Amino acid sequence: MRHLPNIISIARALAGPLGAYLLWMSASAGLESTAIAYGLASALIFVVAAISDWLDGWLARRMGVESPLGALLDPIADKLLVGPYLIAYVVISGFDVWLAAPVALIVIRDMTVTLLRLRSSAPASLAVSYDAKVKTAIQMVATAAPFVLVMAGLNEIAVWFHYWVGVVWFLAILSVWTALPYWRAARS
């Protein structure tokens, strides 16, 4: 039982690529019923995995099994959940440059911060900041937004797509901003 929080984090990390693949399959499905089935499966995987971000930390604290490994796995799992979904949206959009650019910034930022954590001789100095936790929460809501909009009946993607891309740009700026403290801590 003491490894359950880390198992949940690993499951979240694996859920990202699987859910993103189902999202892509939904967009490329020939039959509407198939597209809906893949889309619902992708949405369900994302929601359950996003909830697990709270659950693994809560369980670790509740069970008294917080660990340096868990502190490392949790943010990596978050990145492996959100990143593939954002990349799937870029692919589905036909590599729309206005979406691809902020997604690239987010993914590059996430890879950079993860590498800084892995290379750090004092990983505790690169612990997840409050700002980065807020950024991750906003990322998860923004990543789920297309599912919610389509399920709410807003199937005319052209109506809301550019507003959503604006939110992704905001996330890219926020991502870069929240990376600065990690960069400073890694340099010192």
C-alpha positions in Angstrom: 0.0 0.0 0.0 2.9 2.4 0.7 3.7 2.5 -3.1 0.1 3.3 -4.1 0.6 7.1 -4.6 3.6 6.4 -6.9 1.6 3.8 -8.8 -1.1 6.4 -9.3 1.4 8.9 -10.6 2.9 6.3 -13.0 -0.7 5.4 -14.2 -1.3 9.2 -14.9 1.9 9.4 -16.9 0.8 6.4 -19.0 -2.8 7.8 -19.4 -1.6 10.9 -21.2 -0.2 9.2 -24.3 -3.1 6.7 -24.4 -5.8 9.3 -24.0 -4.1 11.6 -26.6 -4.0 8.6 -29.1 -7.7 8.0 -28.5 -8.3 11.8 -29.1 -6.4 11.6 -32.4 -8.4 8.4 -33.3 -11.6 10.3 -32.6 -10.7 13.1 -34.9 -9.7 10.7 -37.7 -12.6 8.3 -37.3 -14.7 7.7 -40.4 -18.0 7.0 -38.5 -19.5 9.6 -36.2 -20.4 6.8 -33.6 -16.7 5.7 -33.6 -15.5 9.3 -33.2 -17.9 9.8 -30.3 -16.7 6.6 -28.6 -13.0 7.4 -29.0 -13.7 11.0 -27.9 -15.6 9.9 -24.8 -12.9 7.4 -23.9 -10.2 10.1 -24.3 -12.2 12.6 -22.2 -12.8 10.0 -19.4 -9.2 9.0 -19.3 -8.2 12.7 -19.0 -10.7 13.5 -16.3 -9.8 10.5 -14.2 -6.1 11.1 -14.7 -6.4 14.8 -13.8 -8.3 13.9 -10.6 -5.5 11.4 -9.8 -3.1 14.4 -9.6 -4.9 15.4 -6.4 -5.4 11.9 -5.2 -1.8 10.7 -5.2 -0.6 13.6 -3.2 -3.5 13.4 -0.7 -2.8 9.6 -0.3 0.9 10.1 0.2 0.3 12.7 3.0 -2.6 10.8 4.6 -0.6 7.5 4.6 2.7 9.3 5.7 4.6 7.9 2.7 5.8 11.1 1.1 9.1 10.5 -0.7 11.6 12.2 -2.9 10.7 9.7 -5.7 7.0 10.7 -5.4 8.0 14.4 -5.4 9.8 13.8 -8.7 7.2 11.5 -10.3 4.2 13.7 -9.6 5.2 16.7 -11.8 6.6 14.4 -14.5 3.3 12.6 -14.6 1.4 15.9 -14.9 3.6 16.8 -17.9 3.1 13.4 -19.5 -0.7 13.8 -19.1 -1.1 17.3 -20.5 1.7 17.4 -23.1 0.5 14.6 -25.3 -3.1 15.9 -25.3 -1.8 19.4 -26.4 0.3 17.8 -29.1 -2.8 15.8 -30.2 -4.7 19.0 -30.5 -1.9 20.5 -32.7 -2.0 17.4 -35.0 -5.8 17.5 -35.2 -5.7 21.2 -36.0 -3.5 20.4 -39.0 -0.4 21.9 -37.3 -2.1 25.4 -37.0 0.9 27.6 -36.3 -1.0 29.7 -33.8 -1.6 26.6 -31.7 1.7 24.8 -32.4 3.8 27.7 -31.2 2.5 28.0 -27.7 2.3 24.2 -27.3 5.9 24.0 -28.4 6.8 26.5 -25.7 4.9 24.6 -23.1 6.5 21.2 -24.0 10.0 22.7 -24.2 9.5 24.4 -20.8 8.3 21.2 -19.3 11.2 19.2 -20.7 13.7 21.8 -19.5 12.3 21.9 -16.0 12.3 18.1 -15.8 15.9 17.9 -16.9 16.9 20.6 -14.4 15.2 18.5 -11.6 16.9 15.3 -12.8 20.4 16.9 -13.0 20.1 18.9 -9.8 22.4 17.9 -7.0 19.8 19.3 -4.6 16.4 18.3 -6.0 14.6 19.7 -3.0 15.7 23.2 -4.2 13.7 22.6 -7.4 10.5 21.4 -5.7 7.3 22.3 -7.4 6.4 26.0 -6.6 2.9 27.2 -5.8 2.8 29.1 -9.1 3.7 26.0 -11.0 0.9 24.1 -9.2 -1.6 26.8 -10.2 -0.2 26.7 -13.8 -0.7 22.9 -13.9 -4.3 23.2 -12.6 -5.1 25.8 -15.3 -3.4 23.6 -17.9 -5.6 20.7 -17.0 -8.8 22.8 -17.2 -7.7 24.3 -20.5 -6.8 20.9 -21.9 -10.3 19.6 -20.9 -12.1 22.6 -22.3 -12.5 21.3 -25.9 -14.1 18.1 -24.5 -16.5 20.2 -22.4 -17.3 22.6 -25.2 -18.1 19.8 -27.6 -20.1 17.9 -25.1 -22.1 21.1 -24.3 -23.2 21.1 -27.9 -20.7 23.7 -29.3 -19.7 21.4 -32.2 -18.8 24.4 -34.4 -15.2 24.4 -33.4 -14.5 27.5 -35.5 -16.7 29.5 -33.1 -14.5 28.9 -30.0 -11.2 27.6 -31.4 -9.4 31.0 -31.5 -10.5 31.9 -28.0 -9.2 28.6 -26.8 -5.9 29.1 -28.6 -5.6 32.5 -26.8 -5.9 30.6 -23.5 -3.1 28.2 -24.7 -0.9 31.3 -25.4 -1.6 32.5 -21.9 -0.6 29.1 -20.6 2.6 29.2 -22.6 3.5 32.6 -21.1 2.6 31.4 -17.7 4.7 28.2 -18.3 7.8 30.3 -19.2 7.2 32.6 -16.3 7.0 29.7 -13.8 10.2 28.2 -15.2 12.3 31.1 -14.3 12.6 30.3 -10.5 13.7 26.7 -11.4 16.3 28.1 -13.8 17.6 30.5 -11.1 17.7 27.7 -8.5 19.5 25.3 -10.9 22.2 28.0 -11.6 23.0 28.6 -8.0 
